[in-house]
Amino acid sequence: MVASHGDDAPLDERALSKLRWRCRRGMLENDLFLERLFLRHGQTLTERNGDALMDLMDLSDNDLLDLHLGRRAPAEIDARLDRSDVVEVLAMVRASN
């Protein structure tokens, strides 16, 4: 699936703050993955990255953890997540740990 989701403009402080708030999860493991992502990449996240993260936040905690750990591919969970921006964000999450 090739779709335009956001662009490569950096997130401003307000958008980054909203994204961090939206990324709070009920499962500690997901919170740890996401907190490390923000610590390592927070200042360089783009609107495109933010859009992908927002789409990932619609998943259940278990599905999100499976993606973080590489147990499942995005398309296995939801075909709408079979996008390069989602794959890029997941790679950033994994590299942050």
C-alpha positions as CSV (number, residue, x, y, z in Angstrom):
1,M,0.0,0.0,0.0
2,V,1.5,3.3,-1.0
3,A,-0.1,6.3,0.5
4,S,1.0,9.7,1.6
5,H,0.9,10.0,5.3
6,G,2.3,13.3,6.5
7,D,5.6,14.6,5.3
8,D,9.2,14.9,6.4
9,A,8.7,18.2,8.2
10,P,9.9,17.9,11.8
11,L,7.3,17.7,14.5
12,D,7.0,20.9,16.5
13,E,7.1,20.8,20.3
14,R,3.3,20.9,20.7
15,A,2.8,18.1,18.2
16,L,5.6,16.1,19.9
17,S,4.0,16.6,23.3
18,K,0.6,15.4,22.0
19,L,2.2,12.4,20.4
20,R,4.0,11.4,23.6
21,W,0.8,11.7,25.5
22,R,-1.1,9.6,22.9
23,C,1.7,6.9,23.0
24,R,1.1,6.2,26.7
25,R,0.0,2.5,27.0
26,G,-1.4,0.2,29.5
27,M,1.3,-2.4,29.1
28,L,4.7,-1.6,30.7
29,E,6.7,-3.3,28.0
30,N,5.1,-1.1,25.3
31,D,5.7,2.0,27.4
32,L,9.4,1.1,27.7
33,F,9.8,0.6,24.0
34,L,8.0,3.9,23.2
35,E,9.8,5.9,25.9
36,R,13.2,4.8,24.5
37,L,12.0,5.8,21.0
38,F,11.2,9.3,22.3
39,L,14.5,9.6,24.2
40,R,16.6,8.6,21.2
41,H,14.6,10.0,18.3
42,G,12.2,12.5,19.8
43,Q,13.9,15.6,18.4
44,T,14.1,14.1,14.9
45,L,10.6,12.7,14.5
46,T,8.8,13.9,11.4
47,E,5.1,14.4,10.7
48,R,5.3,11.2,8.7
49,N,6.7,9.3,11.7
50,G,4.0,10.9,13.9
51,D,1.2,9.7,11.6
52,A,2.6,6.2,11.6
53,L,2.9,6.2,15.4
54,M,-0.7,7.4,15.7
55,D,-1.9,4.6,13.5
56,L,0.1,2.1,15.6
57,M,-1.5,3.5,18.8
58,D,-4.9,2.2,17.5
59,L,-3.7,-1.4,18.0
60,S,-4.2,-3.5,21.1
61,D,-1.3,-3.7,23.5
62,N,-0.6,-7.3,22.6
63,D,-0.6,-6.6,18.8
64,L,1.7,-3.6,19.4
65,L,4.1,-5.6,21.5
66,D,4.2,-8.3,18.8
67,L,5.2,-5.6,16.3
68,H,7.9,-4.2,18.6
69,L,9.4,-7.6,19.2
70,G,9.2,-8.5,15.5
71,R,6.9,-11.5,16.1
72,R,4.5,-10.4,13.5
73,A,4.6,-8.1,10.5
74,P,2.3,-5.0,10.3
75,A,0.3,-6.6,7.4
76,E,-0.4,-9.6,9.5
77,I,-2.2,-7.4,12.0
78,D,-3.9,-4.9,9.7
79,A,-3.4,-4.5,6.0
80,R,-3.6,-0.7,6.4
81,L,-0.3,-0.8,8.3
82,D,1.5,-2.3,5.3
83,R,3.3,1.0,4.6
84,S,6.9,2.1,4.5
85,D,6.3,4.8,7.2
86,V,5.1,2.2,9.7
87,V,8.0,-0.1,8.9
88,E,10.4,2.8,9.4
89,V,8.9,3.7,12.8
90,L,9.1,0.1,13.9
91,A,12.7,-0.1,12.9
92,M,13.4,3.1,14.9
93,V,11.6,1.5,18.0
94,R,13.7,-1.7,17.7
95,A,17.0,0.2,17.2
96,S,16.2,2.2,20.3
97,N,16.3,-0.8,22.5
